[in-house]
């Protein structure tokens, strides 16, 4: 299970090695805050409560917002690291509030359950950043990880661990947990942020076939979920994807140098590599991106094959949890802005929106079930993921997380409206 958690002229190669290259020179289409509960689930529920209205996808947001207390990030050195630590899944907001996971019912604002960490956070200001929890594809399990301090006794010094927890989303009960002795470089004191998001916080990247992949700053660990033992670890490596038995991510190879690297999830042995790649980021469950030779490459996370070239650097991608991937850039320089949407299976383009298209290029915030959410200036807008046309010009929100009941903007859940 991978989990949900946040261009130039096109040329498509043969079906055996689909590769798209796009330059952003035009637009075209070739087809297609409640109180916390004790650990564990709250019982009860109002049987008389009317059915909740659902939208697939929602395109307007209005109504009583729910505050997601604890989801806000502290001040950080990276803009993307300021993303609220919340994952939305089927009416529940899973919040990493730094002390544990809070499952908040987005209809009522009440906490369904709360699971606290066993140990306290590190002292001295480290361990305050966090990454949104990972929810499994089937929605049954939520995962999170934290830097923790285990107090010493007598002459025994304090020790530092990465505490990993897996929780049943229905009951709020732990299904398994583990403690990883963290390397000195994984505490945030000597580490550098390898990923494009700039976040040094612990993260569960994926869980599959009894292996859980966890990153902390510049180190990746593979755990046996049955025993909690570390199968392998790799320093100077930030995992981003776990798909089909392959862990994919970015590796530091020297000062201001790096590469993309895929390794076997069970053994840690190298499966593929792409040299000269920096600022790696997750693009989709089976894709990752990086800056390379002055452009953005999107690479297959399973076999390392190049799937898309965008002729400018610093594009970041989102998938819509169905069949599309949107890669975009929004910066101070208007000529650099653009959006390109591709089919996640064929890697063929759906459309391109460039700065010189005669339309404003939105800053993309979220993507879900064919709806692309963003902002033009301070005005929210929703685009059609299949065509790139305006789908809703007054949505009242530009959410970063979306489900059929609404979306998360900032640290508030805003209900969907028909």
Buried (B, 14 or more C-beta within 10 A) or exposed (E): BBBBBBBBEBEBEEEEEBBBBBBBBEBBBEEEBBEBBEBBBBEEEEEEEEEEEEBEBBBBBBEEBBBBBBBBBEEBEBEBBBBBBBBBBEBBBBBBBBBBBBBBBBBEBBBBBBBBBBBEBBEEEBBBBBBBBBBBBEBEBBBBBBBBBBEEEEEEEEBBBBBBBBBBBEEBBBBBBBBBEBBEBBBBEEBEBBBBBBBBBBBBBBBBEEBBBBBBBBBBBBBBBEEBEBBBBBBBBBBBBBBBBBBBBBBBBEEEEBBBBBBBBBEBEEBBBBEBBBBBBBBBBBBBBBBBEEBBBBBBBBBBBBBBBBBBBBBBBBBBBEBBBBBBBBEEEEEBBBBBBBBBEBBBBBBBBBBBBEBBBBBBBBBBBBBBBBBBEEEBBBBBBBBBEEBBEEBEBBBBBBBBBBBBBBBBBBBBBE
